[in-house]
Amino acid sequence: MSSSSSASRAAAVAAALLSVGGFLAQLPVSDGHVYMMTPISRQLGGTTPFNPEGEVPVNFCPHCYQSRGPAAIRERSGDKPWPHYQGARAANGNYLESDEVAQRHGICGDPEQTAAEGDNKYGRENYNYPVLGTYAEGGVLEVKILVSTYHWGHVEAFLCDTADLPEGEDSIVTQSCFNDYPLDRAIDDEFNGPIDPEYKGRFILDPPCRASETDQDLVEGAYPGDVATARYQLPEGVVCDRCVVQMVYYTGNSCKHEGYAEFNPESWPSSCAPSKADWINEVVGQCGDGDAYPEEFWNCADISITSDGGPGTAPAPRPAPSPTPSPTPEEEEGTEAPMEAPVAPPTYAPTPEQEEFDDESTPAPSMKYEEEDDEPTPSPTMKYDEPTTPAPVEGDDDDDDDDDSSSMDGEDYDEPTPAPTAELEPATPMDSPTEPIVATFAPSVPPPISDHSDCEDPVGAFNQCGGEGYDGSTCCRAGYECEEMAECYSECRPKDDRCSEGWGQCGGLHWEGPECCWPGAECVERNEWYHQCVPEGAVN
C-alpha cells in the first residue's frame, strides 16, 4: 500500500475519533462478547468509522474474535484438553502459551466466529496495521474493554516489542514475543477491581451493573456496549516505534479458572456487586478438568512507546502483499536478529511444568520481574497519531504529530486533509468508588423478554440457566431455550427454528444458520461470506 493510502486511513481514524457523531451509538448489539476499545484494537480499526470505504474489508463484528469458538480451537489442537490447566504461568500469574500451543487460535483472534476456517484479517504482517496510540515508557496503559455479552471470567494483557521479532518489526507478531512482557495491573488500579497478589495481571471482568458506577464514555464510532476499564503497568526500558498489545479474555460462565476459589479480597469496589459471588462464578467446574474448555477472545492493538509519551518515529511503509492465510509454525521460525540498542528482557524463573500440548511442543517459560516501586506511576496522556501536520488544537500547544505509514491492503488514494489531533485522558479514579453514579447513557442492551409469560427474569443469550448448585433464573430470553451442556451446567442457546436478530448473520458461503431476520431487520449481503441482519433505519 502506498504511503498516501496509509496516511488516508490513519487520518480517517483521527477524524473518526473527533467527528463521527454517535455513529452506531443507538444500535442494538448481536451476541458477540468483547473487544478492546482503547488502545484502538485492529478489530475496531477495521470498522466503518475508522476504515474509509474500499481500503480494507469492513469489520462488522469487532466483538466476535474468538477464533470460531472452543470446538474449532480444540479441533486445531488435535482434540487435546484445554492447555492452561495446571500449565505454565508468568511470574504475575498470566497464562503462557508456546508458539506451538498458540497455533490452536489466531494470534489476534482470527477467524471471527462466523468466518470460514483459515480467514485471517488481524494476524498478518504488522505493517498492514497503523500505529494508533502513543504512551510513555514505564507509564500506565489504560485498557477499555467493550462488553456486549457478559460471560464472567477475566482479562489478561501482553506486550510485544516488534523490534524483538526474529523476522523484524514488520513481520507477524508471535506468542513468544507477547510472552516476554505479560503486563501487571497498575498498583493504583484497585478502584477498577481488586488485584489478586497471586495473579497480578488478571482483571476480573465487571459485572453488568457496574455500568451505572463507572466511566462509560465511548470512543466516537465505537460499537456499543458496557465499558470495563483496567490499568496496566508498562515495563521500564521498553521504547518502540511499534509495540503490539494483546488482550485475552477468558470467559468464566462454563468453568472457573485456577486461583478463583482462593481469591478472597477484603472488599469489592461496588455497591451493586458487593460480594465475590457477584464477580466470580464458582458453581461450575474447573477449566481444563476433563472436557471443560472455556470460550476465549483475542484482540491486538498497535501502539508506540516513547521516553516521554510524545510522538515518535513512525514505522516505514512497506509494499502490501496479497492476503495470506494464518501462519504455520514453520513460517514463524527464524533466526533472531540483534537490535542496535537492545533492552534487557526479564530473566526467566522456573514455574510448574506445563502439560505438553503435543509430543514436540515445549511450554513457554515464566518471567521474573523487578519489584515495583511503592509509588504508582502517573498515567500518561494517550495520543492518537496522525500522518500529516495537524491543524492546531485551540488551547493545546503540546500535541505533536506522528507520521503513520503503516498500512492495510488497498490502493493509492489522494492525500487526505489533516484532521485535528485527538487526545484522550485516562479515567480519573472516583473519590468514592462504592457510591453508585447515575448513568447518563442509554442502556447498551434492551431489557430481555421471554417466550414464556411467567418468566420474570429471563437469562441472556449463552448465559447459565441451570446446573448443579445453580440458584438463578431457569428461563431464557425470547428466541433461546435452556440447553443442558453438561450434568453440572445448562446454558441459554438459540432455538433451531429462530431467525437471526439485529446485526446477526443471516447467510453467506458455508453458513448453516438461519437465513431470515427478526421483524424490523433486513438481511443484507456484505460479501460472499457474510450476510447480516441490519435493523431498519440503521447506518449502513
C-alpha atoms as one frame of an Amber mdcrd trajectory, in Angstrom:
protein
   0.000   0.000   0.000   1.314   3.482  -0.799   2.156   5.989   1.911  -0.741
   8.190   0.779  -3.179   5.316   1.255  -1.745   4.618   4.701  -1.994   8.294
   5.513  -5.587   8.317   4.333  -6.557   5.543   6.721  -4.701   6.942   9.718
  -6.257  10.361   9.125  -9.650   8.715   8.914  -9.074   7.140  12.325  -8.228
  10.511  13.847 -11.229  12.106  12.162 -13.481   9.313  13.394 -12.326   9.918
  16.961 -13.357  13.553  16.674 -16.279  13.795  14.314 -18.300  10.618  13.919
 -21.298  11.924  15.781 -22.753   8.946  17.567 -22.382   6.539  14.632 -23.829
   3.197  15.737 -24.312   4.538  19.265 -28.008   3.711  19.369 -27.853   0.404
  17.540 -28.506  -2.943  19.228 -25.709  -5.443  19.510 -25.630  -9.064  18.454
 -24.476 -11.988  20.569 -20.786 -11.159  20.385 -18.865 -10.648  23.592 -15.948
  -8.214  23.918 -13.424  -6.123  22.060 -10.648  -3.716  23.087 -11.816  -0.135
  22.526  -8.670   1.611  23.777  -5.995   1.340  22.799  -7.759   1.143  19.425
  -7.666  -2.535  18.503  -7.116  -3.835  14.999 -10.682  -5.139  15.232 -12.219
  -1.732  15.988  -9.875  -0.082  13.476 -11.415  -2.259  10.775 -14.958  -0.915
  11.307 -16.555   1.703   9.059 -15.751   4.886  11.054 -12.023   4.082  11.115
 -11.756   2.486   7.698 -12.568   4.562   4.577 -14.751   2.596   2.207 -12.800
   0.424  -0.187  -9.426   0.314   1.578  -9.928  -2.937   3.500 -12.884  -5.272
   4.056 -15.164  -3.726   6.660 -15.357  -5.496  10.005 -18.984  -5.638  11.123
 -18.356  -7.579  14.340 -15.277  -6.382  16.286 -16.541  -8.232  19.379 -16.597
 -11.645  17.666 -12.919 -12.649  17.564 -12.887 -15.952  19.442 -11.214 -17.980
  16.668 -14.537 -19.669  15.804 -15.060 -20.897  19.354 -13.917 -23.738  21.617
 -14.923 -26.589  19.280 -12.860 -25.230  16.367  -9.933 -24.318  18.632  -9.859
 -27.763  20.192 -10.053 -29.424  16.780  -6.991 -27.455  15.611  -5.114 -28.706
  18.662  -5.732 -32.334  17.756  -8.635 -32.615  20.223  -6.354 -32.076  23.215
  -7.688 -30.698  26.520  -7.517 -27.015  27.351  -3.751 -26.345  27.658  -3.756
 -23.954  30.627  -4.988 -26.420  33.236  -2.042 -26.697  35.665   0.085 -25.234
  32.873   2.875 -22.668  32.629   2.417 -19.281  34.264   4.258 -15.996  34.098
   5.573 -14.616  37.390   2.468 -12.411  37.520   0.152 -15.415  37.078  -0.793
 -14.876  33.419  -1.378 -17.987  31.340   1.525 -18.674  28.977   1.474 -20.485
  25.637   4.384 -21.562  23.491   4.188 -20.701  19.797   3.296 -24.331  19.129
   0.385 -24.295  21.562  -0.789 -20.930  20.216  -1.401 -22.489  16.798  -4.794
 -23.512  18.172  -6.030 -19.925  17.585  -5.239 -16.847  15.528  -2.718 -14.664
  17.337  -5.261 -11.804  17.368  -8.426 -13.918  17.483  -8.937 -14.932  13.843
 -11.038 -16.402  12.414 -14.034 -14.327  13.516 -16.805 -16.512  14.942 -18.797
 -16.685  11.674 -15.857 -16.604   9.236 -14.514 -19.525   7.233 -11.680 -21.612
   8.658  -8.355 -20.025   7.681  -9.715 -16.466   7.488  -7.020 -14.123   8.783
  -7.713 -10.380   8.988  -5.685  -9.302  12.004  -2.823 -11.772  12.351  -0.932
 -10.759   9.219   2.338  -8.833   8.878   2.444  -5.850  11.240   2.915  -3.247
   8.513  -0.708  -3.865   7.486  -1.942  -2.045  10.602  -1.453   1.614  11.594
   0.028   2.625  14.936  -2.847   4.435  16.654  -1.646   5.418  20.123   1.470
   6.674  21.897   2.349   6.018  25.547   5.169   6.870  27.950   7.912   4.410
  28.855   7.149   2.811  32.192   3.777   4.569  32.320   0.251   3.254  32.585
  -1.672   1.671  29.739  -5.393   2.164  30.261  -7.355  -0.625  28.580 -11.047
  -0.051  27.953 -12.962  -3.216  27.127 -16.333  -3.045  25.395 -18.618  -5.824
  26.655 -21.705  -6.720  24.619 -22.382 -10.088  26.285 -21.212 -10.741  29.839
 -19.732 -14.189  30.464 -17.927 -13.693  33.779 -14.188 -14.509  33.591 -11.123
 -12.306  33.421  -8.816 -10.390  31.074  -5.034 -10.568  30.712  -2.749  -8.293
  28.688   0.623  -8.818  26.995   3.073  -6.561  25.150   5.348  -7.410  22.222
   8.181  -5.092  21.208   8.244  -5.844  17.496  11.946  -4.977  17.325  12.468
  -8.310  19.116  10.749 -10.381  16.413  13.219 -12.730  14.660  11.953 -11.678
  11.222  11.901  -7.964  12.018   9.324  -5.495  13.278   7.232  -5.667  10.100
   6.754  -9.444  10.378   3.924 -11.367  12.026   3.711 -10.991  15.780   4.228
 -14.215  17.760   3.001 -15.508  21.095   6.575 -15.960  22.314   7.120 -12.225
  21.751   3.995 -11.446  23.790   5.275 -13.792  26.495   8.295 -11.513  27.030
   6.067  -8.908  28.679   2.964 -10.182  30.499   1.595  -6.951  31.957   0.796
  -6.394  35.641  -2.182  -4.361  36.755  -1.103  -0.895  37.889  -0.732  -0.842
  41.664  -3.242   2.026  41.980  -5.943   0.200  39.996  -7.875  -1.323  42.907
 -10.774   1.064  42.254 -11.368  -0.712  38.919 -11.308  -4.129  40.539  -9.349
  -5.934  43.253  -5.881  -7.188  42.331  -5.048 -10.789  43.193  -1.479 -10.859
  44.615  -1.004 -14.321  43.098  -2.326 -13.239  39.669  -1.248  -9.612  39.322
  -2.116  -9.497  35.628  -5.765 -10.532  35.994  -8.647  -8.142  35.638 -11.891
  -9.774  36.768 -14.474  -8.504  34.301 -17.018  -6.045  35.710 -20.494  -7.388
  36.473 -23.076  -5.675  34.204 -24.479  -3.486  36.999 -21.093  -1.748  37.273
 -22.016   0.231  34.164 -24.001   2.524  36.492 -20.914   3.166  38.639 -18.057
   3.623  36.176 -16.997   5.772  33.237 -18.971   4.662  30.187 -17.700   7.156
  27.588 -17.300   5.590  24.154 -14.740   6.438  21.523 -16.757   8.064  18.740
 -17.793   5.394  16.270 -17.305   2.503  18.680 -19.821  -0.327  18.621 -21.965
  -0.009  21.774 -21.854  -1.998  24.976 -20.791  -1.684  28.603 -17.292  -0.301
  29.222 -14.956  -2.019  31.691 -11.639  -0.313  32.457  -8.338  -1.766  33.649
  -4.967  -0.049  34.033  -1.764  -1.929  33.255   1.837  -1.035  34.035   4.112
  -0.697  31.008   7.635  -2.098  31.516  10.592   0.173  32.174  13.217   0.230
  29.441  10.885  -0.536  26.538  10.741   2.169  23.875   9.362   1.202  20.473
   8.155   2.629  17.182   5.680  -0.241  17.169   4.659  -2.423  20.051   1.624
  -4.680  19.888  -0.734  -5.116  22.833  -2.554  -8.444  23.070  -5.737  -8.593
  25.145  -7.044 -12.064  26.042 -10.465 -12.589  27.590 -11.017 -15.951  29.291
 -14.730 -16.475  29.928 -15.915 -17.933  33.217 -19.545 -18.869  32.586 -18.950
 -22.543  31.753 -15.960 -23.226  34.042 -13.856 -21.445  36.660 -10.141 -20.687
  36.443  -7.326 -21.632  38.773  -6.982 -19.160  41.610 -10.624 -18.102  41.633
 -11.504 -20.192  44.690  -8.542 -18.871  46.698  -9.092 -15.199  45.840 -10.974
 -13.543  48.710 -10.271  -9.797  48.868 -11.475  -7.800  51.847 -13.943  -5.887
  49.697 -15.169  -5.401  46.133 -15.346  -1.860  44.675 -19.075  -1.806  44.008
 -22.316  -1.091  45.807 -24.359  -3.030  43.264 -21.999  -6.033  43.291 -20.530
  -6.125  46.821 -19.708  -9.835  47.115 -17.432 -12.354  45.436 -20.431 -14.237
  44.037 -21.293 -11.113  42.025 -17.899 -11.178  40.268 -16.790 -14.826  40.126
 -18.878 -17.833  39.114 -17.815 -20.650  41.425 -20.721 -23.052  40.865 -19.120
 -24.514  37.715 -16.262 -26.972  37.322 -12.580 -26.272  36.769 -11.466 -25.084
  33.315  -9.339 -27.788  31.703 -10.553 -30.530  34.023 -11.963 -33.185  31.724
 -13.775 -31.599  28.796 -14.216 -28.126  30.343 -12.982 -25.760  27.617 -13.798
 -22.042  28.099 -14.525 -19.609  25.307 -11.585 -17.262  24.706 -11.230 -13.970
  22.836  -8.102 -12.244  21.491  -7.563  -8.658  20.289  -4.432  -6.804  19.209
  -3.629  -3.073  19.190  -0.622  -1.284  17.667   0.963   1.450  19.785   4.277
   3.253  20.139   6.130   3.896  23.389   8.445   6.879  23.780  10.524   8.182
  26.644   8.019  10.966  27.363   4.770   9.793  25.790   5.155  12.154  22.825
   5.070  11.111  19.156   7.978   9.005  17.979   9.184   7.881  14.574   6.520
   6.066  12.582   7.417   2.712  11.028   8.439   2.984   7.394   5.860   1.935
   4.779   6.311  -1.433   3.093   4.643  -2.840  -0.011   1.494  -4.747   0.930
   1.421  -8.381  -0.248  -1.600 -10.390  -1.269  -3.720 -11.697   1.609  -2.188
 -14.715   3.258  -3.657 -17.450   5.452  -2.874 -17.794   9.129   0.813 -18.591
   9.730   2.025 -22.103  10.341   4.686 -22.972  12.916   7.231 -23.403  10.114
   6.529 -19.887   8.817   7.104 -18.372  12.215  10.523 -19.956  12.688  13.536
 -17.769  12.067  16.890 -16.564  13.365  16.616 -13.696  15.793  18.358 -10.564
  14.538  20.284  -8.432  17.073  18.990  -4.962  17.915  21.269  -1.918  17.751
  20.288  -0.887  21.270  18.824  -3.946  22.934  16.668  -3.686  26.017  17.433
  -6.350  28.555  14.427  -8.666  28.728  13.144 -10.116  32.000  15.038 -13.108
  33.335  13.288 -16.430  33.398  12.159 -18.122  36.588  11.028 -21.735  36.886
   7.270 -22.431  37.094   5.115 -25.544  37.334   5.607 -27.688  34.325   3.001
 -27.272  31.593   1.340 -30.332  30.092   2.840 -30.904  26.709   0.419 -29.723
  24.059   1.826 -32.226  21.629   4.801 -34.527  21.524   7.148 -31.843  20.260
   5.894 -28.646  21.894   7.678 -27.099  24.857   5.837 -24.767  27.232   6.958
 -21.157  27.263   8.829 -20.252  30.456   7.698 -17.700  33.010   9.283 -14.347
  33.609  10.868 -12.814  36.707  10.181  -9.137  37.306  11.884  -6.323  39.150
   9.997  -5.262  42.278   7.643  -2.351  41.575   8.126   0.958  43.381   5.620
   1.706  46.114   4.579   4.922  44.439   2.225   4.490  41.460   3.391   5.806
  38.111   1.213   8.672  36.822  -0.921   7.694  33.874   0.315   9.333  30.659
  -1.910  11.012  28.145  -2.668   8.732  25.220  -2.313  10.483  21.891  -3.683
   9.260  18.603  -1.077   9.853  15.961  -1.699  11.444  12.599   0.165  11.052
   9.312   0.349  14.721   8.404   0.904  18.018  10.168  -2.264  18.503  12.205
  -4.349  21.621  12.407  -3.647  23.362  15.737  -5.970  22.485  18.574  -7.115
  25.531  20.485  -5.648  25.679  23.961  -3.159  22.853  23.384   0.410  23.678
  22.393   1.929  20.297  23.179   0.322  17.966  20.669   2.760  16.871  18.010
   2.060  14.630  15.066   3.402  11.277  14.109   3.688  10.092  10.543   1.843
   6.815  10.496   2.953   4.977   7.420   1.782   1.517   8.304  -0.952   0.173
   6.089  -3.753  -2.189   5.325  -4.409  -3.736   1.959  -5.698  -1.270  -0.625
  -4.923   1.065  -3.484  -3.457   4.556  -3.741  -5.669   7.364  -2.518  -5.455
  11.136  -2.621  -3.707  12.780   0.290  -6.361  13.490   2.936  -6.996  16.782
   4.654  -5.291  16.663   8.058  -7.603  16.070  10.990  -7.064  17.618  14.439
  -5.126  15.640  16.968  -7.381  13.738  19.346  -6.157  13.468  22.906  -7.873
  11.161  25.368  -7.232  11.340  29.097  -7.463   8.123  31.125 -10.367   7.847
  33.521  -9.787   9.520  36.887 -10.279   7.382  39.999 -13.537   8.191  41.741
 -13.382   9.754  45.214 -15.774   7.104  46.471 -15.893   4.093  44.135 -18.552
   2.398  46.234 -21.113   5.165  45.751 -23.398   4.483  42.772 -23.390   7.023
  39.981 -26.500   7.588  37.928 -25.759   6.540  34.361 -26.162   9.284  31.764
 -26.153   6.977  28.751 -28.762   4.770  27.157 -28.574   1.061  28.063 -26.432
  -0.799  25.538 -28.752  -3.804  25.502 -32.543  -3.542  25.913 -34.113  -5.492
  28.791 -34.633  -9.079  27.604 -38.074 -10.564  27.129 -39.028 -14.221  27.207
 -41.244 -16.507  25.152 -42.833 -17.588  28.451 -45.324 -15.197  30.063 -44.469
 -16.415  33.568 -40.726 -15.717  33.148 -39.935 -12.660  35.262 -36.140 -12.667
  34.912 -35.101 -14.133  31.540 -31.477 -15.195  31.196 -29.469 -13.622  28.364
 -28.033 -15.404  25.352 -25.353 -18.011  26.154 -25.573 -17.379  29.902 -26.114
 -20.035  32.562 -29.692 -21.139  33.197 -29.255 -24.332  35.221 -26.908 -26.893
  36.696 -25.744 -28.307  39.994 -25.776 -25.650  42.712 -27.272 -23.026  40.386
 -29.992 -20.908  42.029 -30.702 -18.282  39.344 -33.413 -17.948  36.728 -34.021
 -21.009  34.546 -35.933 -19.350  31.692 -34.289 -17.705  28.699 -34.831 -14.569
  26.651 -37.030 -14.824  23.561 -35.529 -16.977  20.811 -33.427 -19.063  23.224
 -34.006 -22.175  25.283 -32.190 -23.640  28.261 -29.988 -26.456  26.971 -28.030
 -28.879  29.170 -24.351 -28.664  28.207 -23.147 -30.959  30.991 -24.599 -32.514
  34.131 -23.461 -29.509  36.132 -24.188 -26.757  33.614 -27.032 -25.569  31.355
 -26.915 -22.535  29.057 -29.368 -20.432  27.021 -28.837 -21.464  23.396 -30.643
 -20.310  20.199 -33.739 -22.246  19.196 -33.262 -24.218  15.983 -36.119 -22.556
  14.141 -35.454 -18.938  15.018 -34.422 -16.118  12.683 -31.304 -14.052  13.349
 -31.549 -10.933  15.497 -30.404  -7.453  14.507 -26.731  -7.455  13.463 -26.640
 -11.252  13.467 -25.539 -13.352  10.491 -28.216 -14.457   8.045 -26.285 -16.013
   5.161 -23.041 -16.432   3.267 -20.883 -19.259   1.948 -20.806 -22.252   4.313
 -23.319 -20.569   6.651 -25.590 -23.226   8.175 -27.683 -20.987  10.420 -30.954
 -19.115   9.817 -31.323 -17.107   6.620 -34.143 -14.898   7.871 -34.155 -11.890
  10.206 -36.370 -10.906  13.086 -39.051  -8.271  12.293 -37.556  -4.829  11.824
 -34.326  -6.021  10.199 -33.318  -6.874   6.637 -30.748  -9.445   5.500 -28.005
  -7.518   3.675 -25.161  -9.137   1.715 -21.867  -7.738   2.990 -19.735 -10.072
   0.923 -19.981 -13.627  -0.385 -19.041 -14.996   3.038 -21.164 -12.821   5.277
 -24.790 -11.607   5.141 -26.034  -9.571   8.106 -29.411  -8.602   9.609 -29.393
  -4.792   9.505 -32.123  -3.001  11.535 -34.385  -0.660   9.591 -33.101   2.902
   9.601 -29.609   1.903  10.744 -26.496   3.445   9.236 -25.339   1.020   6.566
